[in-house]
Amino acid sequence: ASAEQSLQKAYDLVRRTLDITRHIGLRVKSAPRVNQGARANLRDIWAAINRELPSETQSAPIQINTSLPRNFPELLCDQQDLQEALSLLVQNSIDAFNTMSSSSTTMAWPNKRVILRAEIGLSHNETRAIITLADNGPGVSQELISLMFQPFFSTRLEQGGNGLGLYLASQLISKNSGTIRVSSFEGCGCTFV
């Protein structure tokens, strides 16, 4: 009876969680595309993200490096959406570092670093902003890369991860007519473009 009760509780929790995810997905999909006049300043966004970081990284310092051209233009996207997406990617890096540092089977991760780079490039005969966020954390295996943007996929479920951060970041980027991809190797960090 106890096992059946536990299974029923687990089933109810999963069902509620799936309902929440469907609701989030429907809201993002039904949200109007960003209007043509929306502009985002990457320097302002990155400064705001950096202001939020100290309380998150005091126990485990993380070096934040930035490589932005001096006169990087405003981007044609919603400022709040881009800030939230980049915040989620930075939080993913912080969580990966913290997981490695708290693991009883590994040493603390030395020289933790998150790097933001931006450049302007041509893609399919149009000018595009290329934003790269990379860390030198633990990375993930090649088998897991295809799952990283799926809702509820997390390599840190035991540490409290819910698997929604990268999913939401990808949805916000897509909403603004952008794309996101990741490359990673175990022990060598992750790079999101």
N, C-alpha and C positions, 0 to 999 in steps of 0.2 A: 504494500500500500504506500509506503514511504517513497519507493522508487517511482511508482506511478505518479504520485503527487509531484515529485521533483521534475519528472518529464513533462507533466502538464504545465508547470511554471515556466520551464525552459521554452516550451512550444509557444506559450502566450507571449513571452518576452520577444522571441524571434518574430512572431507575427506582428506585434506592435512596432518593432524596429523596421520591418519591411514596409509597413504602412507609412511610417515617417519618411523613409527613403523615397517611396513612390511619390509622396506629397512634395518633397523637396525637388525631385526630378521634374514633376509636372509644373511646379512654379517656375523653375529655371527655363524649361522648354517653352512655357507659355509667356514668359516675360518678353516684352517687345525688344527687338534688336536695338542696340544703342543708336540714338539719333545721330545723324550725320555731323552735327555740330559739337558732339561731345569731345572734349580734349582732356588729356592726362599729362601731367608733368612728372616724369620719372624721378627727377631729383627731389621734388617735394614728397613723393610717395616713399622713396627710400629713406629720406630724413625722418618721416613719421614712423616708419617701421623701426628704425634705429633708436628712436626715442622710447619705444615700447620695450626694447630688448633688455636693458640693464637689470630689471627685476627678474627676468627669466634666466639670465646667465651669470648671476653673481656667484652661485655655488660652483659653477664650472665655466670659467671664462672662455668665451668663443671670440676669436678675432674676426671682425667683419671688414672685408676689403671691398673696395668699389673701383670699377674702371668704367667711368662714364665720360664720353667726350665732352669737352667744355661747353659747347653749344649744342647739346643734344636736343632735337626738336620735340615739341609736344606730340603726343601720340593720339591717334583718332580712336579713342575708346573711353569708356567710363572710368573716371579716376578711382571711385570707390571699389569698383569691381577689380581693377588691376591691383590696387593696394591690398584688398582681401586675398586675392590669388597669391601674390608674392608673400604676404604674411603667412599664409598656409604652407607655402614651400619652405620658408625659413623655419617655421615651427616644426616641420617634418625633419629638417636637419638637426635642430636642437634636440628633438626627441630621440633621434638616432644616436647622437652623441651621449645623451643621458642614459640611454639603454645600455650602451657599451660601458659607460663609466660605472653603472650600478650592477653590472653582471658579475656574479661571483667567480665566473670562469675566465674572465679577461681582466687585463690591467686597465687602468683609466686611460682614456684616449688622449694622447698628448697633442699639443699644437692644433687645437680645433680651429677650423677656418671655414668661413662661408664667404663666397666671392660672387659679387654681382658684376656682370659685364653687359654692355649694350653697344650695339652698332646698327648702322643702317645698311641694308643690303637689297639686292634685287632678287625677286622671286616671281617667276611666271610673268616677266615684263612689268612688274609693279614694285614700287618702293615699299619695303617692309622694315619694321623695327625687329631686330633680333635681340632678345633679352636672354641671357644665360645666367642661371643661378647654380653654382656648383659648391659642393662641400668635400672635405677630405675625410669623411666619416667612414663607417663600416661598409657602406654599399649593400647591394643585394645580389643574389645569384641571377644568372641569365634566365633561368626558368621562371623567376618571379616578375621580371620586367613587364611581361604582357598582362599581368594582373594588377599592377600598381594603381591604375585609375578606376578600378572596379569598386563599387560601393561595398563597404564592410570588409575589404581586404586589408589586413594589417599584419606586419611581422612582429608587432608588439602588443598583441591582444592580452598577454599575461601582465603587461605593465600598464594596462588601462587604455590602450589605443582603441579607437572605434572604427577605423578604416574609412572615415568620411572626408578627411582633410584633402587628400590628393584628388579624390572624386570631385569635391566641390570646387577646387582650384581649376580642374579641367573644364568643368561646366561653365564657370565664370569666364574663362578664356575663350571658350567656344561661343558663348553668348556675344562676345565682342569681336566675332569673326576671326579669332586667332586659333592657333594650333599649339599643342604642347607635346613634347616627346621627352623621353628620358634615356640616358645611357648610364650603366653602372657596372662595376666589377667588385666582387667581394673584397673588402679590405682596402679599396681605392676610392670610395666615395660615390656620390651620385651627381649627375649633371642634368639639369632640366633646361630645355631650350624652348 
